[in-house]
């Protein structure tokens, strides 16, 4: 695959740039964003401080209760779920979907393709079965409704909501868009939140490209049916990965392009996370490049 240290053209130029294309197809989106700009709903405290702990990781990517409030979905997660809803704070910041969303707002639409609802997003589906290489990463999101209560000062889980997640490969390239990848759709997928508002994706650690801090894009829909028909959006945001995890991963074989690009953009200079340093989008991460990483984040709508 051909790689480059240069930035993507029009890479994540900001929310205003995206609204021009998103509003043409999703008229309700403007209302949602307008409301976010004028009134803050009660929302949940972000899941931790973004620190890394190699000792608490597992190969399957189950997040440790000692390092994150957003637990991986499991039948034994009830106590961790209670903790996740214990405090309310700030609504997830609305961010740009970037120039490569693959949701029909800017070019191809993968959301209406059969097979997009899947947990493992490391392969393409449909006409291709290409599998990407990289350090394994499990991403767990806990979706919370800041307008309703789950006890004293608590956020209720957004059960039944759905998330479309996507990100670049280890060379900083995006399926569906970058040269030679137009017929690939890996590192894109949709999952429905369970009764605890939780969902997870099995993927690889994203690469770094110039102009952006390493990140994962996601869109939240009110239901799975809305997600797979590119329907009403509840939120668009991004997950910021931690400095320590990035340094660890980018020192491994295969991430040479990312290792060269990573020092060029800091979290504070990033044009998406820089306004607040990514504090509300910084994942709690555990693991190591030798085994696997997990990333967990509470997402309050």
PyMOL commands that set and color helices and strands:
alter all, ss='L'
color gray80, all
select helices_A, chain A and resi 15-25+27-38+54-56+78-84+224-227+243-250+256-262
alter helices_A, ss='H'
color red, helices_A
select strands_A, chain A and resi 43-44+88-89+136-149+155-157+162-166+188-192+198-204+215-221+233-240+284-287+293-300
alter strands_A, ss='S'
color yellow, strands_A
deselect
rebuild
show_as cartoon
